[in-house]
Structure formats: C-alpha cells, structure tokens
Amino acid sequence: NEGKEKQKILTAALKAAEKLTTKDLSCGFYHYLQSQVSSHLEDYKKSFEEAVMARELGLPKEEIFRDNDLQIVFCYQSLKEKLPIEEWEEFRSRYMAWVKRWNWRGPETPDWKNEVRNAADN
C-alpha cells in the first residue's frame, strides 16, 4: 500500500508540474520539476526530454542547473540499462548530439564537472 500511496502522490505532483508548464512553456524550472517527478515514476525518456528542455530554457540557480545536468546523466545511465539495443543506439545518437552542443567532456561528464562516476555523486 505504501507503493500505491507513493505512486498517487507522484502522479498528483506530475499533474501539478504539467499544469504549471502549460501556463508558461518557456519556464525551464517547470520542465525541471517535471523531469524530477518523471524520474521518480521511472519514466526516464520523459524525464530526459524535460531535463533537456529545462537546460535549454535556463534555470534560476547554478545548483539547480547542475542538478539538472546530473539528472540528464542519470537518465542516460538508466536508459542504457533498460532500452532494447536498437532503441538505445537511436537514443545514444541523439544524446551525443546534445553532449556536443553543450561542450561536455563526454556522455557522463558535464562541462562543469571533471568526472561523474555515478549521477548520484554530487
């Protein structure tokens, strides 16, 4: 029952974040919120897409910006484990285009970080 309650709360939180985003599509922070909740719901594709939108639109604080980058890396790692090989190759190709655009050192190393061993490491 704890799992059902958690799911219910996360679903409500996602709906609230989606409403905010609908009111102002250009607010990166609202996309960041959707990304975070989607990740907790284990929807890593949606989480990734929202995190990319958040990064592209901008975020209000450096800490949030960096947390969002770590979310992008976490989604990359999660999708690498979960996607079938063909889907993974397609995703990785698009992902690497973003990595290049953002001038990251590698797929798991944002430009501001020397090395990211695990997305959970801040």
C-alpha positions as CSV (number, residue, x, y, z in Angstrom):
1,N,0.0,0.0,0.0
2,E,2.9,2.3,0.6
3,G,3.9,1.9,-3.0
4,K,0.4,2.8,-4.2
5,E,0.3,5.9,-2.0
6,K,3.7,7.0,-3.3
7,Q,2.5,6.5,-6.9
8,K,-0.6,8.5,-6.2
9,I,1.4,11.4,-4.7
10,L,3.9,11.4,-7.6
11,T,1.1,11.3,-10.2
12,A,-0.6,14.3,-8.5
13,A,2.8,16.1,-8.4
14,L,3.3,15.4,-12.1
15,K,-0.1,16.8,-12.9
16,A,0.6,20.0,-10.9
17,A,4.0,20.4,-12.7
18,E,2.4,19.8,-16.1
19,K,-0.2,22.5,-15.3
20,L,2.5,25.0,-14.4
21,T,4.4,24.1,-17.6
22,T,1.2,24.6,-19.7
23,K,0.8,28.0,-18.3
24,D,4.3,29.0,-19.1
25,L,6.1,26.7,-21.6
26,S,9.2,28.9,-21.6
27,C,9.9,28.4,-17.8
28,G,12.9,26.0,-17.5
29,F,12.2,25.4,-13.8
30,Y,8.8,23.9,-14.6
31,H,10.4,21.5,-17.0
32,Y,13.0,20.7,-14.3
33,L,10.2,19.8,-11.9
34,Q,8.5,17.6,-14.5
35,S,11.8,15.9,-15.1
36,Q,12.4,15.2,-11.4
37,V,8.9,13.7,-10.9
38,S,9.0,11.7,-14.1
39,S,12.3,10.1,-12.9
40,H,10.7,9.1,-9.6
41,L,7.9,7.5,-11.7
42,E,10.7,5.7,-13.7
43,D,9.7,7.4,-16.9
44,Y,13.3,8.1,-17.9
45,K,12.6,9.1,-21.5
46,K,10.1,11.8,-20.4
47,S,12.5,12.8,-17.6
48,F,15.3,13.2,-20.1
49,E,13.2,15.2,-22.5
50,E,12.1,17.6,-19.8
51,A,15.6,17.9,-18.4
52,V,16.9,18.9,-21.9
53,M,14.1,21.5,-22.2
54,A,15.0,22.8,-18.7
55,R,18.6,23.1,-19.7
56,E,17.9,24.8,-23.0
57,L,15.4,27.3,-21.5
58,G,17.6,28.1,-18.5
59,L,17.3,27.6,-14.7
60,P,17.3,30.1,-11.9
61,K,20.3,28.9,-9.9
62,E,23.6,27.2,-10.6
63,E,22.8,24.4,-8.1
64,I,19.6,23.6,-9.9
65,F,21.4,23.8,-13.3
66,R,24.0,21.3,-12.1
67,D,21.3,19.0,-10.5
68,N,19.5,19.0,-13.8
69,D,22.7,18.0,-15.7
70,L,23.1,15.1,-13.2
71,Q,19.5,14.2,-14.0
72,I,20.4,14.1,-17.7
73,V,23.3,11.8,-16.9
74,F,21.1,9.6,-14.6
75,C,18.5,9.2,-17.4
76,Y,21.3,8.3,-19.9
77,Q,22.6,5.6,-17.5
78,S,19.1,4.3,-16.8
79,L,18.1,4.1,-20.4
80,K,21.4,2.4,-21.3
81,E,20.3,-0.4,-18.9
82,K,16.7,-0.6,-19.9
83,L,16.3,0.1,-23.6
84,P,16.5,-2.6,-26.3
85,I,19.7,-2.3,-28.4
86,E,18.1,-0.6,-31.4
87,E,16.3,2.0,-29.3
88,W,19.4,2.5,-27.3
89,E,21.5,3.2,-30.4
90,E,18.9,5.7,-31.7
91,F,18.8,7.4,-28.3
92,R,22.5,7.5,-27.9
93,S,23.0,9.1,-31.3
94,R,20.6,11.9,-30.3
95,Y,22.1,12.2,-26.8
96,M,25.6,12.6,-28.2
97,A,24.4,15.5,-30.4
98,W,23.3,17.2,-27.2
99,V,26.6,16.3,-25.5
100,K,28.4,18.0,-28.4
101,R,26.1,21.0,-28.4
102,W,26.7,21.5,-24.6
103,N,30.5,21.0,-24.9
104,W,30.5,18.2,-22.4
105,R,33.7,16.3,-21.9
106,G,31.8,13.0,-22.5
107,P,28.3,11.4,-22.2
108,E,28.6,11.3,-18.4
109,T,30.7,14.4,-17.8
110,P,29.0,17.8,-17.9
111,D,31.3,20.7,-18.8
112,W,31.4,21.9,-15.2
113,K,32.5,18.6,-13.7
114,N,35.8,16.8,-14.1
115,E,34.4,13.3,-13.7
116,V,31.0,11.9,-13.0
117,R,31.3,8.3,-11.8
118,N,27.7,8.0,-10.8
119,A,24.9,10.5,-11.2
120,A,24.2,10.2,-7.5
121,D,27.7,11.6,-6.8
122,N,27.4,15.4,-6.4
